[in-house]
């Protein structure tokens, strides 16, 4: 889940936001707190800095994988940019539910066709599932990319996956023991 905390009052430099209690969220827009865990009190309410020089506060939830693309001025241009994945594994310090895993998905269609009166099984789209696991003891990493459904869009293909970004890791991922499994058509270039 992505949480947006918009401004409500004019001339404010802070915003009061609610985060569900006992769930970790990480800043995506504050340059001085990018990727840092947002701490809440027992009520879940927190006051966030929101100066005019920053975008509105946006936070991402732990145990999730977020596919992203660099934006352009036109959607057609954005859709040609490679993907990156923001991976925020769950933390074993969170108790029995903290597993070092993260899950995500990506639905990608051609962006043009509107098909009426058909089930989704007959439309042209790609659907990818992402599953990340980090062994917090050894530091080994596994990322599985699995394509469940595939259709051709006049010989179009999905852009490549070029970059991985990690938040909430106990130690830096050990890329020498990183295993990447790709099932389907999403290509993975040299991932940095």
C-alpha positions in Angstrom: 0.0 0.0 0.0 1.0 3.5 -0.7 -0.1 6.2 1.8 -0.5 9.8 0.6 -0.7 12.5 3.3 -2.1 15.6 1.6 -2.2 19.2 3.0 -5.5 20.2 4.4 -4.7 23.7 5.7 -3.1 26.7 3.9 0.3 27.8 5.0 1.0 24.6 6.9 4.5 23.2 7.2 3.4 19.9 8.8 0.6 17.4 8.2 -1.0 15.0 10.6 -1.2 11.5 9.2 -2.6 8.2 10.4 -0.6 5.0 9.9 -2.2 1.7 11.2 -0.6 0.8 14.5 2.2 -1.8 14.4 2.8 -1.5 10.7 6.0 0.0 9.3 5.9 2.6 6.5 8.9 4.2 4.7 9.2 7.7 3.3 9.3 8.0 -0.5 9.3 11.8 -0.9 11.1 13.6 1.9 14.8 14.0 0.8 16.1 14.0 4.4 14.1 10.9 5.4 14.0 8.9 2.1 13.8 5.2 2.8 13.6 5.7 6.5 11.0 3.9 8.7 8.2 6.1 9.9 7.7 5.6 13.6 4.2 6.0 15.1 2.9 6.3 18.6 0.3 3.9 20.0 -2.6 5.9 18.5 -1.1 5.7 15.0 -1.1 9.5 14.5 2.1 11.2 13.6 3.1 14.7 12.6 5.1 14.8 9.4 7.3 17.7 8.1 5.8 19.0 4.9 7.6 22.1 3.7 6.7 23.8 0.4 10.0 22.7 -1.0 9.0 19.0 -0.9 6.3 16.9 -2.5 3.5 15.9 -0.2 4.4 13.1 2.2 4.1 9.6 0.5 5.0 6.4 2.3 5.2 2.7 1.3 4.3 -0.3 3.5 6.7 -3.0 4.5 6.5 -6.6 3.1 5.7 -5.2 -0.4 7.4 -4.9 -3.8 6.5 -1.9 -5.9 7.2 -1.8 -9.6 8.1 1.7 -10.8 9.0 3.5 -14.0 10.5 6.9 -14.5 7.8 9.4 -15.5 7.9 11.4 -18.8 5.7 14.2 -20.0 3.6 11.8 -22.1 2.3 8.4 -21.1 3.5 6.8 -24.3 7.0 7.8 -23.6 6.8 6.7 -19.9 5.7 3.2 -21.0 9.0 2.7 -22.9 11.2 3.3 -19.8 12.7 0.3 -18.0 11.2 -0.8 -14.7 12.8 -0.8 -11.3 11.5 -2.6 -8.2 11.3 -1.1 -4.8 11.6 -4.0 -2.4 10.7 -3.5 1.3 11.0 -6.9 3.0 9.3 -7.6 6.3 11.5 -7.6 9.3 12.0 -10.6 11.6 12.2 -8.2 14.5 8.4 -7.7 14.0 7.6 -11.0 15.6 6.4 -14.3 14.1 4.9 -12.5 11.0 8.3 -10.9 10.2 9.6 -13.2 7.6 12.2 -11.3 5.5 9.8 -11.6 2.5 8.1 -9.1 0.2 5.4 -9.7 -2.4 4.2 -7.6 -5.3 2.6 -7.7 -8.7 2.4 -5.9 -12.0 -0.5 -5.7 -14.4 0.5 -4.4 -17.8 -1.8 -3.9 -20.8 -1.2 -2.1 -24.1 -2.8 1.1 -22.7 -5.0 1.6 -25.8 -7.7 -1.1 -26.2 -10.9 -1.1 -24.3 -12.6 -4.5 -24.6 -16.2 -4.7 -23.6 -18.3 -7.7 -22.6 -15.3 -10.1 -22.3 -13.7 -11.7 -19.3 -10.2 -10.6 -18.5 -8.9 -13.9 -19.8 -9.4 -12.8 -23.3 -7.8 -9.4 -23.2 -4.2 -8.6 -24.0 -2.1 -8.1 -20.9 0.9 -9.3 -18.9 0.6 -10.1 -15.2 3.8 -10.6 -13.2 4.1 -11.7 -9.6 7.2 -10.8 -7.6 8.4 -12.7 -4.5 11.5 -11.7 -2.6 13.1 -13.5 0.3 16.1 -12.6 2.3 17.7 -15.0 4.8 18.5 -12.6 7.6 21.0 -15.0 9.1 23.2 -15.7 6.0 22.3 -12.6 4.0 21.4 -14.6 0.9 18.7 -13.2 -1.4 16.2 -14.7 -3.8 13.9 -12.7 -6.2 11.4 -14.7 -8.2 9.7 -13.0 -11.2 6.8 -15.1 -12.5 4.6 -14.3 -15.5 1.2 -15.8 -15.1 -0.5 -14.6 -18.3 0.8 -13.4 -21.6 -0.7 -12.0 -24.7 0.9 -10.3 -27.8 0.2 -6.6 -28.4 1.0 -6.3 -32.0 4.5 -7.6 -31.2 5.0 -5.3 -28.3 6.9 -6.4 -25.3 7.1 -5.3 -21.7 10.1 -3.1 -20.8 13.1 -4.6 -19.1 13.8 -4.7 -15.3 17.0 -2.7 -14.8 17.2 -1.8 -11.1 16.4 -3.0 -7.6 16.1 -0.7 -4.6 15.9 -2.0 -1.1 14.5 -0.5 2.1 14.4 -2.1 5.6 17.3 -4.5 5.4 19.2 -5.6 8.4 22.4 -5.7 6.3 23.1 -4.8 2.7 21.9 -7.5 0.3 24.8 -9.7 -0.7 24.6 -9.6 -4.5 27.2 -12.3 -4.9 24.6 -14.7 -3.4 21.7 -13.1 -5.2 19.5 -15.5 -7.1 17.1 -14.2 -9.8 14.6 -16.5 -11.3 12.6 -15.2 -14.3 9.7 -17.2 -15.7 8.1 -15.6 -18.7 9.0 -12.7 -21.0 10.2 -9.9 -18.7 13.9 -9.5 -19.4 16.3 -8.6 -16.6 19.4 -6.7 -17.6 22.4 -6.3 -15.4 20.6 -5.3 -12.2 22.3 -2.7 -10.0 
